[in-house]
Amino acid sequence: MRARSLLVSWVCFAAGTWSAVQASEVETPSAPELEAYRQLGHWEVPSDPYLAVPVEARQTQPARRWRRGSFVSVQVNVDSGGNNIVGDAANEPSIAVDPTNPDRMAIGWRQFDSIASSFRQAGWGFTTDGGVTWTFPGSIEAGVFRSDPVLASDAAGTFFYLSLQVPGGSFLCDAFRSTDGGATWDSGVSAQGGDKAWLDVDRSGTLSDGHVYSAWSINASCCGTNVFTRSVNGGASFEAAVPVAESPIFGATATGPDGEVYVVGRRSSSGSQFIVSKSVSARDSGTSPSFESSVQVDLGGSQLVGAGPNPAGLLGQVWVAVNPAPGPRRGEVYVLASVDPPGTDPMDVHLIRSSDGGATWSTPVRINDDPADNGAWQWFGTLSVAPDGRLDAVWNDTRADPGGFDSELYYSFSHDGGTTWSPGQPVSPVFDPHLGFPQQQKLGDYYHMVSDAGGAHLAYAATFNGEQDVYYLHLGSAGLFADDFESGDLSAWSASLP
């Protein structure tokens, strides 16, 4: 395994090693680890002033729809006329889809009004026509430094927007709510928080349905080693933070069909030691949540930070999803990440599965199907699960640019719990991830995808316009396409069944 990350990599324990870790047994980062965190660009504090760009001063150009085969990527961060705004940047997108009406969606992102400044805000856009057109109203609290957007929806279609801010150098998150599909947002409430927080909403249909959960990095936390909070009143308020067993960082949060909560990530001290922590008590609104157990799992490689295609960011975070479908796979837990495997390959997308609630885990499955050790980077691996249990995965792939970093977005799916996967399919044009850096050398740290019965809804960033922009792409069983779409003719929308 080549050393590409600036963080220390230790040897990983065997997959399936289970430990009943009490919530008080948390990992406290050392001073050198905190300094390494800062040096890697994950110290989310303002370093440049806010450069306001008046609407009348914006330079624009027509926004193209970018097509690869039957898949069309639609730009989200456009002006009121549907044009691309030249000279800004948008990255690190997250998406919410209304389960009662999937035509209603919202995407949030890190909005840089000018690439001359790294000052970012909480940008967002929304659609009411299934992603054919998007409205970009601007930023939540314009002129306020914000980062790490995470969006989600509850079962009734209320959207949540979690956003990091750093007032006075303190790391705090606010949670905003929208009841009109993301067209407007309320004034927000404090949600504790810290760097690289991830939010999830319980849609289990059980007594905990509607609970909102968030976990974040111990290295940049509002509350020391307390890195998890919940809301039991639909996001109206959030409880005091509590610890997560073994304090995983750079990962995600997910809720299972019985209201169980999983938080995944890697150790602060090691890029190769991945942790899955589980709470059953979090679903009980009358009990203070705790993480009763955790397990160290083997993903077959190390998470990378600050390398190759994304010089100052993650090469992808750690994802967790839980199968909600009735039947023998109900409650299966899946963890996916882009990792640096043994050998000369810089990155592959690997997935592991647990069929017993996280107690034991499978060996890693390699999802990308290019030849091993060909030097290609499969980065920003992203996972979501549909209500019927279908798994969807996407990643950026450099296989068409040997020795370089030009990337294409790839897609694959699985109908058997991740044991086998469809052949990888390129679904975007090629782009150079090193274009358009807004005074920090990264395309953000993640993409985000939500799956439903019709396919997968993806929010991603790319540089098709020679700068960083945010795009919406529909994938899967109802891949949307349009004849003559690049010419701007929207009249020929239809759906194909591959």
C-alpha positions as CSV (number, residue, x, y, z in Angstrom):
1,M,0.0,0.0,0.0
2,R,1.6,3.3,-1.0
3,A,1.5,6.1,1.5
4,R,-0.5,8.9,-0.1
5,S,-2.3,10.4,2.9
6,L,-0.7,12.9,5.2
7,L,-2.4,11.0,8.1
8,V,-0.9,8.0,9.8
9,S,-2.1,4.6,8.7
10,W,-2.1,1.7,11.1
11,V,-2.7,-2.0,10.5
12,C,-6.4,-2.8,10.6
13,F,-7.9,-5.5,12.8
14,A,-9.7,-8.4,11.2
15,A,-13.2,-7.8,9.9
16,G,-15.9,-8.7,12.3
17,T,-14.0,-8.0,15.5
18,W,-16.8,-7.0,17.9
19,S,-16.4,-5.0,21.1
20,A,-19.0,-3.9,23.5
21,V,-17.7,-0.3,24.1
22,Q,-19.4,1.9,26.6
23,A,-20.2,5.4,25.5
24,S,-17.7,6.8,27.9
25,E,-14.8,5.0,26.1
26,V,-14.1,7.6,23.4
27,E,-11.0,8.4,21.5
28,T,-9.5,11.8,22.4
29,P,-7.4,13.3,19.7
30,S,-3.8,14.3,20.5
31,A,-2.3,17.7,19.8
32,P,-0.3,16.4,16.8
33,E,-3.5,14.8,15.4
34,L,-5.4,18.1,15.7
35,E,-2.5,20.0,14.0
36,A,-2.6,17.4,11.2
37,Y,-6.3,18.0,10.9
38,R,-5.7,21.7,10.5
39,Q,-2.9,21.2,7.9
40,L,-5.2,19.0,5.8
41,G,-7.6,21.9,5.3
42,H,-10.3,20.5,7.6
43,W,-10.2,23.4,10.0
44,E,-13.3,25.0,8.7
45,V,-12.7,28.6,9.7
46,P,-12.8,31.8,7.6
47,S,-9.4,32.6,6.1
48,D,-10.5,35.1,3.5
49,P,-13.0,38.0,3.6
50,Y,-16.5,37.8,2.2
51,L,-16.4,39.2,-1.4
52,A,-20.0,40.2,-2.2
53,V,-20.8,40.1,-5.9
54,P,-23.9,42.2,-6.8
55,V,-26.4,40.6,-9.1
56,E,-25.9,43.3,-11.7
57,A,-22.1,42.7,-11.7
58,R,-22.4,39.0,-12.4
59,Q,-21.0,37.7,-15.7
60,T,-23.1,34.8,-17.1
61,Q,-23.1,32.4,-19.9
62,P,-25.7,29.9,-21.1
63,A,-25.9,26.8,-18.9
64,R,-25.6,23.6,-20.9
65,R,-27.1,20.2,-20.0
66,W,-24.3,17.7,-20.0
67,R,-25.2,14.3,-21.5
68,R,-23.5,10.9,-21.4
69,G,-25.5,8.3,-23.3
70,S,-29.0,8.5,-21.9
71,F,-28.0,10.3,-18.7
72,V,-28.3,14.1,-18.5
73,S,-26.7,16.3,-15.8
74,V,-28.6,19.5,-15.1
75,Q,-26.8,22.4,-13.5
76,V,-28.4,23.6,-10.3
77,N,-26.5,26.8,-9.4
78,V,-27.9,28.9,-12.1
79,D,-29.3,32.5,-12.1
80,S,-32.9,33.4,-12.5
81,G,-32.6,33.1,-16.3
82,G,-31.1,29.6,-16.0
83,N,-27.6,30.8,-16.9
84,N,-24.3,29.7,-15.5
85,I,-22.7,32.4,-13.2
86,V,-19.1,32.9,-14.3
87,G,-16.4,33.3,-11.6
88,D,-18.2,31.6,-8.7
89,A,-17.8,28.1,-7.3
90,A,-20.1,25.5,-5.8
91,N,-19.1,22.2,-4.4
92,E,-19.8,19.6,-1.6
93,P,-23.6,19.2,-2.5
94,S,-26.2,17.3,-0.5
95,I,-29.8,16.5,-1.6
96,A,-33.2,16.0,-0.1
97,V,-36.1,14.3,-2.0
98,D,-39.7,14.5,-0.9
99,P,-40.8,10.9,-0.5
100,T,-44.5,11.9,-1.0
101,N,-43.7,13.8,-4.2
102,P,-40.2,13.0,-5.7
103,D,-40.6,15.9,-8.2
104,R,-39.8,18.2,-5.2
105,M,-36.2,18.2,-4.3
106,A,-33.6,20.6,-2.8
107,I,-29.8,20.6,-3.0
108,G,-27.5,22.5,-0.7
109,W,-23.8,23.2,-1.3
110,R,-20.8,25.3,-0.3
111,Q,-21.4,28.5,-2.2
112,F,-18.3,30.7,-3.1
113,D,-19.6,33.9,-4.7
114,S,-16.1,34.5,-6.0
115,I,-13.2,32.1,-6.6
116,A,-10.9,35.0,-5.4
117,S,-12.0,34.2,-1.8
118,S,-12.4,30.9,0.1
119,F,-15.3,32.4,2.0
120,R,-18.2,30.1,1.6
121,Q,-21.9,30.2,2.4
122,A,-24.9,27.9,2.6
123,G,-26.1,27.9,-1.0
124,W,-29.2,26.0,-2.1
125,G,-31.5,25.3,-5.0
126,F,-34.9,23.6,-5.4
127,T,-37.0,22.0,-8.1
128,T,-40.7,21.2,-8.4
129,D,-40.5,19.4,-11.8
130,G,-38.3,16.4,-11.0
131,G,-35.0,18.2,-11.7
132,V,-35.8,19.5,-15.2
133,T,-35.3,23.1,-14.0
134,W,-33.8,24.5,-10.8
135,T,-34.2,27.8,-8.9
136,F,-31.1,29.2,-7.0
137,P,-32.4,31.8,-4.6
138,G,-29.0,32.5,-3.1
139,S,-27.5,31.6,0.3
140,I,-29.1,31.0,3.7
141,E,-28.0,34.0,5.7
142,A,-26.0,35.7,3.0
143,G,-22.6,36.9,4.1
144,V,-22.4,34.4,7.0
145,F,-19.6,31.9,6.8
146,R,-21.0,28.3,6.5
147,S,-19.8,24.9,5.4
148,D,-20.5,21.2,5.4
149,P,-24.1,21.2,4.1
150,V,-26.2,18.1,4.8
151,L,-29.9,17.8,3.6
152,A,-32.5,15.2,4.4
153,S,-36.3,14.7,4.4
154,D,-38.7,13.2,6.9
155,A,-41.5,10.8,5.8
156,A,-43.9,13.7,5.3
157,G,-41.7,15.8,3.1
158,T,-40.3,18.3,5.6
159,F,-36.7,19.1,4.5
160,F,-33.8,19.7,6.9
161,Y,-30.6,21.6,6.1
162,L,-27.7,21.1,8.5
163,S,-25.0,23.8,8.2
164,L,-21.7,24.4,10.0
165,Q,-20.7,27.8,11.2
166,V,-17.8,29.0,13.4
167,P,-18.8,32.0,15.4
168,G,-15.8,33.3,17.4
169,G,-13.9,30.2,16.3
170,S,-16.4,27.8,17.9
171,F,-17.7,24.9,15.8
172,L,-21.5,24.8,15.8
173,C,-24.2,23.6,13.5
174,D,-27.6,25.0,12.8
175,A,-30.5,23.0,11.5
176,F,-33.0,24.7,9.2
177,R,-36.4,23.4,8.1
178,S,-38.5,23.8,5.0
179,T,-42.1,22.8,4.6
180,D,-42.4,23.9,0.9
181,G,-39.9,21.7,-0.8
182,G,-36.9,23.9,-0.1
183,A,-38.3,27.1,-1.6
184,T,-37.9,28.8,1.8
185,W,-36.3,27.9,5.1
186,D,-37.0,28.9,8.7
187,S,-34.6,30.8,10.9
188,G,-33.0,27.6,12.1
189,V,-32.1,26.2,15.6
190,S,-28.9,25.2,17.2
191,A,-28.0,21.6,16.6
192,Q,-24.7,21.4,18.6
193,G,-22.3,20.0,16.0
194,G,-18.8,20.3,14.6
195,D,-16.8,19.6,11.4
196,K,-18.0,16.9,9.0
197,A,-21.4,16.4,10.7
198,W,-23.9,14.1,9.0
199,L,-27.6,14.3,9.6
200,D,-30.2,11.5,9.2
201,V,-34.0,11.5,9.8
202,D,-35.8,8.4,11.0
203,R,-38.3,7.2,8.5
204,S,-38.8,3.8,10.0
205,G,-42.6,4.1,10.7
206,T,-42.0,3.1,14.3
207,L,-42.4,5.2,17.4
208,S,-39.1,7.0,16.6
209,D,-40.2,8.1,13.2
210,G,-39.3,11.7,12.7
211,H,-36.4,11.7,15.1
212,V,-33.4,13.7,13.7
213,Y,-29.9,12.5,14.4
214,S,-26.5,14.2,13.8
215,A,-22.9,13.1,14.5
216,W,-19.7,14.9,13.8
217,S,-15.9,14.9,14.1
218,I,-14.2,14.9,17.5
219,N,-11.3,16.9,16.1
220,A,-13.5,20.1,15.6
221,S,-16.4,19.7,18.0
222,C,-18.6,22.1,19.8
223,C,-18.6,19.9,22.8
224,G,-15.3,18.1,23.2
225,T,-15.8,14.3,23.1
226,N,-19.6,14.6,22.9
227,V,-20.3,14.3,19.2
228,F,-23.9,13.1,18.8
229,T,-27.2,14.9,19.2
230,R,-30.8,14.1,18.4
231,S,-34.1,15.9,18.1
232,V,-37.3,14.1,19.2
233,N,-39.6,17.0,18.2
234,G,-39.1,17.1,14.5
235,G,-36.1,19.4,14.5
236,A,-37.7,22.1,16.7
237,S,-34.8,21.7,19.2
238,F,-31.8,19.4,19.7
239,E,-30.6,17.8,22.9
240,A,-27.3,18.1,24.6
241,A,-24.5,16.2,22.8
242,V,-23.4,12.8,24.0
243,P,-20.4,10.6,23.1
244,V,-20.2,8.1,20.3
245,A,-18.4,4.8,21.0
246,E,-14.8,5.1,19.6
247,S,-15.6,8.5,18.0
248,P,-15.5,7.7,14.2
249,I,-14.8,10.7,11.9
250,F,-15.3,11.5,8.2
251,G,-18.3,9.3,7.9
252,A,-22.1,9.2,7.9
253,T,-25.1,8.5,10.0
254,A,-28.0,6.2,9.1
255,T,-31.2,4.8,10.7
256,G,-32.4,1.2,10.4
257,P,-36.0,-0.1,9.9
258,D,-36.4,-0.6,13.7
259,G,-35.1,2.8,14.6
260,E,-31.6,1.7,15.4
261,V,-28.9,4.3,14.6
262,Y,-25.5,3.7,13.1
263,V,-22.6,6.1,13.0
264,V,-19.6,5.1,10.8
265,G,-16.2,6.6,10.0
266,R,-12.5,6.0,10.7
267,R,-10.4,6.5,13.7
268,S,-8.9,10.0,14.2
269,S,-5.5,8.4,14.5
270,S,-5.6,6.0,11.6
271,G,-6.9,6.0,8.0
272,S,-7.2,2.2,7.9
273,Q,-9.1,1.5,11.1
274,F,-12.8,1.9,10.3
275,I,-15.5,2.0,13.1
276,V,-19.2,1.2,13.1
277,S,-21.0,2.4,16.2
278,K,-24.6,1.5,17.0
279,S,-27.2,2.8,19.3
280,V,-30.5,1.1,20.1
281,S,-31.5,3.5,22.9
282,A,-31.5,6.6,20.6
283,R,-34.9,5.6,19.3
284,D,-36.4,5.9,22.9
285,S,-37.3,9.5,23.4
286,G,-37.5,9.0,27.2
287,T,-33.9,7.8,27.5
288,S,-30.7,9.7,27.0
289,P,-29.1,8.1,23.9
290,S,-25.9,6.0,24.2
291,F,-23.9,3.9,21.8
292,E,-24.0,0.5,23.4
293,S,-21.6,-1.2,21.0
294,S,-19.0,-0.6,18.3
295,V,-17.0,-2.8,15.9
296,Q,-13.8,-2.2,14.0
297,V,-14.2,-3.3,10.4
298,D,-11.9,-4.0,7.5
299,L,-12.7,-2.2,4.3
300,G,-9.6,-3.5,2.5
301,G,-7.6,-0.3,2.5
302,S,-7.2,3.2,3.9
303,Q,-9.2,6.4,3.6
304,L,-7.1,9.1,1.9
305,V,-7.1,12.8,2.6
306,G,-5.3,15.4,0.5
307,A,-4.1,13.4,-2.5
308,G,-4.3,13.0,-6.2
309,P,-7.6,14.3,-7.7
310,N,-8.5,16.2,-4.5
311,P,-5.3,17.7,-3.2
312,A,-6.8,19.3,0.0
313,G,-9.9,17.3,0.7
314,L,-11.2,13.9,1.4
315,L,-11.1,11.4,-1.4
316,G,-14.5,10.3,-0.2
317,Q,-16.2,9.8,3.1
318,V,-17.4,6.6,4.7
319,W,-21.0,5.7,4.0
320,V,-23.5,3.6,5.8
321,A,-26.9,2.4,4.6
322,V,-29.5,0.0,6.1
323,N,-31.8,-2.2,4.1
324,P,-35.5,-1.2,4.8
325,A,-37.1,-3.8,2.6
326,P,-39.3,-6.6,4.0
327,G,-37.8,-10.0,3.7
328,P,-34.6,-11.8,4.6
329,R,-32.3,-8.8,4.0
330,R,-34.3,-6.4,6.2
331,G,-31.9,-4.6,8.5
332,E,-28.8,-5.6,6.7
333,V,-26.1,-2.9,7.1
334,Y,-23.8,-1.8,4.3
335,V,-20.6,0.3,4.6
336,L,-18.9,1.7,1.5
337,A,-15.8,3.9,1.0
338,S,-13.2,4.7,-1.6
339,V,-10.0,3.2,-0.1
340,D,-6.3,2.8,-1.0
341,P,-6.0,-1.0,-1.3
342,P,-2.8,-3.1,-1.2
343,G,-0.8,-3.0,-4.4
344,T,-0.2,-0.2,-6.9
345,D,-3.8,0.9,-7.4
346,P,-4.3,4.3,-5.7
347,M,-8.1,3.9,-4.9
348,D,-10.9,1.4,-5.3
349,V,-14.5,1.4,-4.1
350,H,-15.2,-1.3,-1.5
351,L,-18.3,-2.4,0.3
352,I,-18.8,-4.7,3.3
353,R,-22.1,-6.1,4.6
354,S,-23.5,-7.2,8.0
355,S,-26.5,-9.5,8.3
356,D,-26.6,-9.5,12.1
357,G,-27.1,-5.9,13.0
358,G,-23.4,-4.9,12.8
359,A,-21.9,-7.7,14.9
360,T,-20.0,-9.4,12.1
361,W,-19.0,-8.3,8.6
362,S,-18.3,-9.7,5.2
363,T,-15.0,-9.4,3.5
364,P,-14.7,-6.3,1.2
365,V,-16.3,-6.4,-2.3
366,R,-14.6,-4.4,-5.0
367,I,-17.3,-2.6,-6.9
368,N,-15.3,-0.9,-9.7
369,D,-14.6,-3.4,-12.5
370,D,-11.6,-2.0,-14.2
371,P,-8.4,-4.1,-14.2
372,A,-6.6,-4.2,-10.8
373,D,-3.4,-2.2,-10.4
374,N,-4.0,-0.1,-13.5
375,G,-3.3,3.1,-11.6
376,A,-6.8,4.5,-11.8
377,W,-8.4,6.5,-9.0
378,Q,-12.0,5.6,-8.0
379,W,-12.7,8.4,-5.6
380,F,-15.8,10.0,-3.9
381,G,-17.5,6.6,-3.7
382,T,-21.1,7.2,-2.6
383,L,-23.8,4.8,-1.5
384,S,-27.6,4.8,-1.1
385,V,-30.3,2.2,-0.7
386,A,-33.8,2.1,-2.2
387,P,-37.0,1.1,-0.4
388,D,-36.9,-2.3,-2.2
389,G,-33.3,-2.9,-1.0
390,R,-31.5,-2.0,-4.3
391,L,-28.1,-0.6,-3.6
392,D,-26.8,2.3,-5.8
393,A,-23.2,3.4,-5.9
394,V,-21.4,6.1,-7.8
395,W,-17.8,7.3,-7.9
396,N,-15.4,9.5,-9.9
397,D,-13.1,7.3,-12.1
398,T,-9.8,8.2,-13.8
399,R,-9.5,4.9,-15.8
400,A,-9.7,6.8,-19.1
401,D,-6.8,9.1,-18.2
402,P,-3.9,6.9,-17.3
403,G,-1.4,8.7,-15.1
404,G,-3.8,11.7,-14.8
405,F,-6.7,12.9,-12.8
406,D,-9.4,13.6,-15.4
407,S,-12.5,11.9,-14.1
408,E,-15.8,10.5,-15.3
409,L,-18.7,9.7,-13.0
410,Y,-19.5,6.0,-12.9
411,Y,-22.6,4.2,-11.7
412,S,-23.3,0.6,-10.6
413,F,-26.2,-1.1,-8.7
414,S,-26.8,-4.4,-6.8
415,H,-30.0,-6.4,-6.2
416,D,-28.4,-9.0,-3.9
417,G,-27.2,-7.0,-0.9
418,G,-23.9,-6.0,-2.6
419,T,-22.7,-9.5,-3.3
420,T,-22.6,-8.8,-7.1
421,W,-22.8,-5.5,-9.0
422,S,-23.8,-4.4,-12.5
423,P,-21.0,-3.5,-14.8
424,G,-19.7,0.0,-14.1
425,Q,-21.3,2.6,-16.5
426,P,-19.9,6.0,-17.2
427,V,-22.8,8.5,-16.7
428,S,-21.1,11.9,-17.1
429,P,-18.6,13.6,-19.5
430,V,-15.0,13.8,-18.5
431,F,-13.9,16.7,-16.3
432,D,-10.7,18.0,-14.7
433,P,-11.2,18.2,-10.9
434,H,-8.3,20.6,-10.6
435,L,-10.1,23.4,-12.3
436,G,-11.8,26.3,-10.6
437,F,-10.4,25.9,-7.1
438,P,-11.9,28.7,-4.9
439,Q,-8.6,29.5,-3.0
440,Q,-8.7,25.9,-1.6
441,Q,-7.6,22.9,-3.6
442,K,-10.5,20.6,-3.4
443,L,-13.9,19.8,-5.0
444,G,-15.4,19.6,-1.6
445,D,-15.3,16.3,0.4
446,Y,-18.4,14.4,-0.8
447,Y,-21.3,13.9,-3.1
448,H,-24.7,12.8,-1.9
449,M,-27.4,10.4,-3.3
450,V,-30.9,9.4,-2.4
451,S,-32.5,6.2,-3.8
452,D,-36.2,5.5,-4.4
453,A,-38.3,3.1,-6.4
454,G,-37.7,5.0,-9.6
455,G,-33.9,5.2,-9.3
456,A,-31.3,7.3,-7.6
457,H,-31.2,11.1,-7.3
458,L,-27.6,12.3,-7.2
459,A,-26.1,15.7,-6.3
460,Y,-22.5,16.1,-7.5
461,A,-20.0,18.7,-8.4
462,A,-17.9,18.9,-11.6
463,T,-16.0,21.3,-13.8
464,F,-17.7,21.0,-17.2
465,N,-17.8,24.8,-17.5
466,G,-14.2,25.2,-16.5
467,E,-15.2,26.0,-12.9
468,Q,-16.8,24.2,-10.0
469,D,-20.6,23.8,-10.4
470,V,-23.3,21.6,-8.8
471,Y,-25.3,19.2,-10.9
472,Y,-28.4,17.0,-10.5
473,L,-28.4,13.5,-12.2
474,H,-31.1,10.9,-12.1
475,L,-29.9,7.3,-12.3
476,G,-31.3,3.8,-12.4
477,S,-34.5,2.2,-13.5
478,A,-36.0,5.3,-15.0
479,G,-32.9,7.1,-16.5
480,L,-34.2,10.5,-17.8
481,F,-33.0,11.8,-21.1
482,A,-34.1,14.3,-23.7
483,D,-33.7,14.5,-27.4
484,D,-31.6,17.5,-28.5
485,F,-31.3,18.4,-24.8
486,E,-27.9,20.2,-25.2
487,S,-29.6,22.6,-27.6
488,G,-32.0,23.6,-24.7
489,D,-35.1,21.9,-26.0
490,L,-36.8,20.6,-22.9
491,S,-40.0,19.5,-24.7
492,A,-38.8,15.9,-25.4
493,W,-38.3,14.6,-21.9
494,S,-39.0,10.9,-21.6
495,A,-37.9,7.9,-19.6
496,S,-36.0,4.8,-20.7
497,L,-35.9,1.4,-19.0
498,P,-32.4,0.1,-19.5
